[in-house]
């Protein structure tokens, strides 16, 4: 191969590699702007605990995080901005998302959505009951004589 063909081949490969790395780096670069607004929370299933959140956000997407501590379930809905998109956070959009917490220990729980520093949430659902999951009982095999 001539030098010019090798040079352009290597230059093209470097350009493709750089574009692939830069694209994934920019796409993964997000930041939390604020907590998303939650208008309504609805219980869909008690075991595994599943809730539907309805609300609005202004940036690019909504990201959810949940945790269980004792008998308190905390759910965070974050308004997330993807960096380097060229547009701001100015248009309000609605969301509807089902959040599954998982199988819980039987008991009565309090659900707090987007709590502030004092623990007061945007929405609070008290008295959520996680029932005991029934386990199958083995049947005895018939005795053959």
LINCOR-V796640 format. One record per residue. N is the residue number from 1. SS is DSSP state (~ for helix, > for strand, _ for the rest). PSI is psi in radians with two decimals (999 if undefined). Layout:
# LINCOR-V796640
N_SS_PSI ; N_SS_PSI
This chain:
# LINCOR-V796640
1___2.58 ; 2___2.79 ; 3_~_-0.73 ; 4_~_-0.67 ; 5_~_-0.74 ; 6_~_-0.75 ; 7_~_-0.83 ; 8_~_-0.58 ; 9_~_-0.82 ; 10_~_-0.72 ; 11_~_-0.71 ; 12_~_-0.74 ; 13_~_-0.72 ; 14_~_-0.72 ; 15_~_-0.75 ; 16_~_-0.75 ; 17_~_-0.75 ; 18_~_-0.74 ; 19_~_-0.70 ; 20_~_-0.75 ; 21_~_-0.77 ; 22_~_-0.68 ; 23_~_-0.80 ; 24_~_-0.59 ; 25_~_-0.72 ; 26_~_-0.66 ; 27_~_-0.57 ; 28___-0.06 ; 29___1.68 ; 30_>_2.86 ; 31_>_2.58 ; 32_>_2.18 ; 33_>_-0.83 ; 34_>_3.12 ; 35_>_2.38 ; 36___2.67 ; 37_>_2.38 ; 38_>_2.08 ; 39_>_-0.67 ; 40_>_2.52 ; 41_>_2.36 ; 42_>_2.39 ; 43_>_2.23 ; 44_>_-0.67 ; 45_>_2.58 ; 46___-0.53 ; 47___2.00 ; 48___2.54 ; 49_>_2.08 ; 50_>_2.31 ; 51_>_2.61 ; 52_>_2.20 ; 53_>_2.34 ; 54_>_2.39 ; 55_>_-2.74 ; 56_>_2.75 ; 57_>_2.87 ; 58___-0.30 ; 59___-2.30 ; 60___-0.63 ; 61_>_2.98 ; 62_>_2.34 ; 63_>_2.39 ; 64_>_2.58 ; 65_>_2.41 ; 66_>_2.72 ; 67_>_2.75 ; 68_>_2.23 ; 69_>_1.88 ; 70___-2.12 ; 71___0.45 ; 72_>_2.20 ; 73_>_2.19 ; 74_>_2.25 ; 75_>_2.26 ; 76_>_2.35 ; 77_>_1.94 ; 78_>_2.40 ; 79_>_1.96 ; 80_>_2.40 ; 81_>_2.24 ; 82_>_2.14 ; 83___2.73 ; 84___0.53 ; 85___-0.30 ; 86___0.06 ; 87___2.72 ; 88___-3.02 ; 89___1.46 ; 90___-0.16 ; 91___2.20 ; 92___2.27 ; 93_>_2.62 ; 94_>_2.74 ; 95_>_2.72 ; 96_>_2.00 ; 97_>_2.35 ; 98_>_2.18 ; 99_>_2.12 ; 100_>_2.13 ; 101_>_-0.69 ; 102_>_-3.05 ; 103___2.25 ; 104___2.77 ; 105___2.39 ; 106___2.42 ; 107_>_-3.04 ; 108_>_2.19 ; 109_>_2.76 ; 110_>_2.28 ; 111_>_2.18 ; 112_>_2.19 ; 113_>_2.21 ; 114___1.07 ; 115___2.61 ; 116___-2.95 ; 117___-0.46 ; 118___-0.05 ; 119___0.02 ; 120___2.17 ; 121___2.83 ; 122___-0.75 ; 123_>_2.44 ; 124_>_2.27 ; 125_>_1.92 ; 126_>_2.61 ; 127_>_0.39 ; 128_>_2.17 ; 129_>_2.13 ; 130_>_1.91 ; 131___2.91 ; 132___2.42 ; 133___2.19 ; 134___2.40 ; 135___2.50 ; 136___2.44 ; 137___2.20 ; 138___2.43 ; 139___2.59 ; 140___2.47 ; 141___2.50 ; 142___2.51 ; 143___2.20 ; 144___2.22 ; 145___999
